[in-house]
Amino acid sequence: MVASVPSNGSASEGPLAGLRVALVFPIFLDVELASHQDNARFLGSIPPLSLGYVASVLKGAGADVLVLDCPTLNMPLSRAVEVSRAFAPDYVGFTLATVDWLSSLAWMQRFHADLGAPIVVGGIHMECYPKETLTHRCIELGLVGHADQGLVDMLVAHQEGTDLRQIPGAVFRDEDGNVVVSEAVDRPTAEGDMPWPARELMPYDKHFSIVSTESNFTAAMSNFGCPYRCEFCILRGDALRQRTALSIVDEMEYCYREFGIREIDFFDPVFTMRKDRVLAICDELERRKLKGLIWSIRARTDALDQTLLDRMWEAGCRRICYGIESGSNEVLRRVDKRMKSTDHIGEVIKATKKRGYEVLAFVMIGNPLEDRRTVGMTRRMLTSLPIDLVQIASLFPLPKTPIYEEIVRRTGVDYWQQHILDGSPVHPVVRLDTSLTDDEINQLVTETYMHFYFRPSFARFALSRAKQPAQIRRGLEAAVGISKTFVGGAFV
């Protein structure tokens, strides 16, 4: 028996009044598709914000909504189907990520077979392979774009049997069974706000991150999209949708007072893109005096200065996560990571640590021009700078990125497309302009983790910041998991 299944949420009026929608975040099983997934269970249980936003849009239109955050609830597929059947949904929704396709497909097929309710899908995956996705008959509808820009209209049209071609971004099958993709609406670039994620429908008291120190914890977004053009990133050059400072702080205060949230991690790629907005956020947080609330951000080292470091610290920011990616300027230039230099990265990290922040670095191994020499440069950078935490991944070329598009041009094979169509394997990963093999790259990821975390200085840091026994336990489990991977020599 699973405890604390979320209750449904609804509004009494609106175009979807009386409609019941179950939104499902599955437990993903494709461990071979992501670096260090064997250790993912130790890294945290982050709220599925995408489904949270969809739930808010649906609730605002009058629908009754159930959100099943299955990884957090440790809810297997059979139990998720059972809970959904009791809810009796008119639609079942999934947010898709290409790397988790096979697991998502298995869940959708089971839901379709057991419940019969139409399956509706969205997510950034739909911008890459909308037609291929709807070749699978278990899926009834898809949406390209943000949920607030077409989802309600699409469901109303589907209920009424009107022409879905008039709905921007709608993906469906016509009367002859052909998949049709309506032209998506342009995403706005001006400041604008979406409804906040429906955290009341999620097990918010069970969410945590491996690096979080306070309870309760949640994640949030202050921007959508990213104007930078890193060649490995699926958000590369995506239209930027910025929220207002007032809306961001209103959401933070609501989380603080309604759910007892004391730590918020902003997941947008570059929180500090606009200095005036960040300063306005800090001013508003200080005015509201939310005692005990801390927050963390992701930023580029070339997108903040000492003024921002000082003001964010004064307003409760306690951790900054930098995507440094590599210790090699040559590799950074090759992937269009247009930061000033590794020397400048070091200067910013030192200034960040001097102000008192925890520093987390994101690193990627296996980019074009990567070799053992450049990996050694990255390791030296990680251990020579005052970096507290590191997250390391092997490059996994994703659709819609220049690196993947170049692989397709050279090989003539869109292997992600084939994977979506018929489940064809995506391993071994095709690499671009590096002599390192898949196995070598994965081994280097593991060794770099070991090189960083199995140091006396990190052990002292980890013990000094742990406030609860559960934090110490999770840290030890993660360390043991990584070490087993390293010693065993089997790393996928």
N, C-alpha and C positions, 0 to 999 in steps of 0.2 A: 504494500500500500504506500503510495506517494503522498506525503503530507504537503500542506500549503499550496494546493493547486489554486491558481489565481481565479478570482471571480470574474464574471463578465462585466463589461462596462457598456453603457448605452446612453443615448439621448432620446427624448420622447418625440421630437419633431425633426423634419428635414426630408430631403428627397429619398433617403434610404430608410426611413422610419419603418420598423418592423422587420427589416432584413437582418439576418444573423450571419456573421462572418467569423470563422476561426482562422487565426494567423499562427503559423507553426514555424518555429525555429528548430531544425532537426539536430540530432547528434550525428556528427559527420564521421564517416567510417573510412574515407579515402586517405589513410595515413601516409600512403606512398606519395601523395601529391604535394606535401609541404615539408619544409625543413624542420626537423626536430619535433614533429607531431607526436612522437612517442612521449614527449615530456609536456605536451600542451595542457594536460589536465592539472599540472602544477602551476601553470602561468596565470590562472585566474578564471573567473566567470564574469564576463563583461556583459552588461545588458545589451540585447539586440536592438540598437537604436533605430535601425531601418524599419523594423516591424513596429516599434513604438511610434514612429511618425505616421506610418500607415494607419495604425489603430486610432490615432488622434483625428486624422482626416475622416475616417469612417464614422467615428463617434460624433464628430461635428456635423455629419450629414444625417444623423439619426439612427445609425445601425447599432445593433447589439454586437459586441465584440468580445471574443475570447483570445487571449494571447498565451501560447504554450512555449515557454522558454525551456525547452527540453534538456539542454546540457546543464543548466543551473539546477533544474529539478531532478536531474538524473532519471529522466523519464524515457524509457525505451519506446520504440515505434508502436508496439502492441498497446501499451498503456495510453500513448498519445491518441491513437485511434479510438480507444474506449472512452476517454474523456471527451473527445470531439463528438462522438456519436451521442453521448448524453446531452451535449449542447445543441445538437440537431442544426448544424449550419446550413445556410443556403449556398454559401461559397466557402472554399478553403484557400487561404493565401500563403504563398511562399516567396521569400526574397532569395534570388539565385546569385551565386558566385560561381564563375566558370570552374575554378579549381575544385569545387565541391560537387560538381555536376552529378556524378554517379550516385553518391549518397542521396542527394536531393531527389533524383529521379526515382530511386527505390522507394523513398517515403511517399512521393506523389502517386506512384503506381499503386501502392498499398491503400492510401487514402481514397483514391478513385475507385478501386475495386470494392472496398468495404463500405464506403459511405455513399458513393454515387454523386456527391455534390460537385459542381463544377470547380476545377482548380484554376486559380488566377495567379500569375507570376509577375514579378518585377525585379528590380535590382540592376546594377551596372552590367551584368551579364547580358541583359536584353538589348543593350546598345551594341553588343558585339555579334550575337547570333540569334536574332529574333525569329527568323524563318526556320532555322534548323531546330530551335527549341520546340516550336509548335508542330513539328513533324511527329512528335510523340502524342498519341491520341489521348493520353490521360490528362493533358493540359487543354483547357478550354479557351482561356484568354491570357494575353500578356499586355504589359504596358512598358513603353520606352519613355523614360523621363521620370520626373518627380511625381509622387502620388497626389500631391495637391494640384497638379496640372492636368488631370484627366481621369483619375481613378473613379471618382464619383460619377462623372458623366458616362464613363464606359459601363459601369454597372447598371445605371439607370437605363441606358440604351439596350443593354443585353436583356434586362428584365422586360422592357417594353417591346422588344423585337424590332427596334428601329435600326437605321443604317450605321454600323460601327465605323464606316469610312469617314464619317464626319467628326470622329473623336480623335484629337491629336495624339499620336503615339500608340494607338490601339493596335494590337496584334491578334488576329483571329483567322478562322478558316471560312471561306465563302461557301456558297451553296454547292459548288463543285468540289469542295474539299481542298482548294488551294489556299495556302497561307498568304494573308494580306497584311502588310504593315503600313498603317496610316502615317503620314508625315508627322514627326514629333514637333511639339511646340518648342521654340527657342527658350532656353533657360534665362531668366532675368539676371542682369549683372548689377542692377541698382540695389541699394540696401532694401531688404524685405525680410519678412519673418514668416516661418511656417509655424503651425501649432507645435507645442512642446510634445516630446514623446510621452505616451501614456504609461508612465512608470507605475501608476496605481494598478495596472493590469499585470504587472510583472512581480516576481519574488525579489523585490528590491533589497530586502534585508539579507539576502544570500549572495549578492554580487560582491566580488572582490577582485583585486589585481595582485599579482605576486609582488608588486612594488608598493602597493597601498599600505598606509600605516594607520588609517582611521576607519571607524565603522560609524554609520553605514557609508558605503562607497557607491558612486555612480559615474557614468561617462556622459559626455555632452558634446555638442558641436556648436561652434560659433561661426564657421564658414562652411560652405559647400563648394566643391571644385577647387582648382589650383591653377594659377596662371603660369607657374614655372614649367620647364620643359625637359625634365629628367627623362632620359630615353627608356628607362626600365619601368616607369610608373604609368599605370592605367589611367590616372587622373591628369596626365600630362596635358597642359594647355586647356583644361576643361573650364568652361565659363564659370566665373566666380559669383557666388551668391552669398553676400555678407548679411549677417544679422545685425540689428542695432545694438548698441551698448546697453540700452535700457531693457530690451527684451532678454538679453543674456543674463543680466543681474536679476531681473524679475524671476527667471527660471531658477537661478541659483538660490534665491531666497525661498522660493516655493519648495524646492527640494529640501532645504535646511529645515523649514518649519513643518512641512507636511509629512516628510518621510524620515526625519532625523538624520539626513545626509550630512556628513562632516568632511567628506573628501570628494572632489570632483575632478576628473581627468578629461581635459578637452582633447578630442581625437582628430580635429581638423589638422591638415598637414602643416600649416603655418599660421598660428594664432596671431602673430605680431605683424601681419601684413600691412596694417594701417596703424601708425603710431597714435594718431589722435583718438581712434576708437579704443585702443588699449588703455590710454590714459583716462578716457571717460569711464571705462569699466572700473578702473582702480578707484577713481574718485567716488563713484556710486557705491562701491563695496565699502569703502571707509565710512561713507555717510550712514550706511545702514547698520554697521557694527554687528555683523554676524559672527559672534564670538565662537572661536574654535573651528571655523570653517577654513580648510586649506584646499588648494587647487593646483593643478599642474597643466603644462602645455607642451605642445610640439612647436619647434621653431627652427629656422635656418640661422646659422651663425652670422650671416650677412643681413639679417632682417631684424636686428635689435641693437640697442646701444646701452650705455651705462644708465641713462635716464630711465629707460624701460626696466632695466634690471632693478634699480632702486625702487621705483614706484610699484612694480608687481610684487616685490618682496613685502613692502609695507602694506599691501592689500591682501596678503595671505598666500601668494603663490610660493610653493616650496620645492617644486621639481620642474626642471626644463629638460625636455628630450630633444636631442639634436640628431638629425640624419647626416652623419659625417660620411658614411658609406665606405670610404677607403682612405688609407694613409698615403696613397699615391696620387699626386697631382695629375699624372698622365692618365690614370684610370678615370678620375673625376672629369677631366676635359673630354674624354672619349664618350662618356655617357651624358654629357651636357649638364652636369651638375655645376652650374655656374657660380661657385663660391670663389672667394678671392684667392685662397691658397690654403694648404694644410697648415702653414705657419699662422695664418689669420684664424683658422679654426682653433688652433691651440690657444691663441691669445684670448679669444672669446670664452672658451671653456674655463680658462684660469680665472677670468674676471667673474664668471658666473659662480664658480666655486668660492671665490673670495667673498662674494656677497652673502654666501650662506646656503645657496641652493644645493639640492641633490642634482647630480648630472647623470642622465642616462643617454647612452650613445647607441644609435642604430647603425649597424654595419652589414654590408653585403659582400659576399665572396662569390666569384665566378663571372664578374662582368667582363666585357670585351677588354682585351689587353691584360687580363689577370694572369699572373704566374706566381710561383712560390716566392719570388723576390718581393712582389707587391703585397702579398699576404703578410710577409715578414714586416714590411713597413707599417701595415695596419696594426699588427700586434704590438709593435714598439710604440706606436701612437697611443694605443689604448692603455698601456701600462705606464707610460711616461707622463701622461696628463692626469689631472685630478678628476677622473671619471669614476663614478661610484657603481654604475650598473651598465650592462651592455646587453643588447639583443642582436643576435647574429643570424643571418639567413643566407642560404645559397640563392643565387639568382635563379628565378623560375620565370622564363619569358612568358609574358601574359599577352593575350590578344589586345589589339588596339595600341600597342606600344611600338616605337620605332625599332627596337631590338627584335621583337617578334616579326614585324613586317619584313625586316631584312632577311631573317631566317626563311620566311616563306618565299621571298624572291629568289634566294639562292638555291633552295631545295625544291621549289615548286610544289610543296606540300603544306597545306594548312592543317596541321595535325590536331589543333584544338577543334576545328570544324568537324573533322572526322570523329573525334572523341564525343562530341555532342550528338552526332548523327547515329553512330553505331557502337559507341563505347570503346573505340580503338585506343590502345594504350598510348600514353604520352611520354613513356620512359623507354629508353634513356633520353634525357633532355638533350635537344640539339643545342650546342653551344656556339657562340659567335666570337671569332677572333681570340680564342684562347686554346692552348694545347692541353689544358687540364681536363681530365675526364670527370664524368658524374661522380664516380666513387671517390676520386681524389678531392674534388671540391667538398663533398659531404664530410670526408675525413678531416679536411682542413677547417671546416666549420666547427666540428667537435673539438679538435685540438685547440682552436682559438678560444672557445669557451673555457676549456680546461686551463689554458694559459692565463686567462683573466681571473676566473673565479676561484681557482685553487691556489690562492695566495694568502698568507697570514693577514695582510692588510685588509683584504676583503672580508675575511672571517670576523675581524674586529669591527668593521663597519656594519656587517649584518647583525651582529649581536647588539651593537649599540643602538640600532634603530628599532628593533623588535619590541613592540609594546604588549603583545599578547602571545600566549603559547602557540596559538594556531599559526602565527606568522613564522615562528621559528620552525615549526613542523613542516610547513609548506616549503620553506627555504631548504631544509635538509632533504626533503623528498626530491626536490628539483635537482639538487647537487648529486644525490645518489643516482637519479635517473640518467643524468648526463654522463656520470662516470661509468655506469654500466654500458651505455652506448659506446663510450670510448674504448673501454677494456674489451668489450665483445667484438669490436671491429665491424659490426654489422650496422650500417647506417643507411637508411633510405631517404 
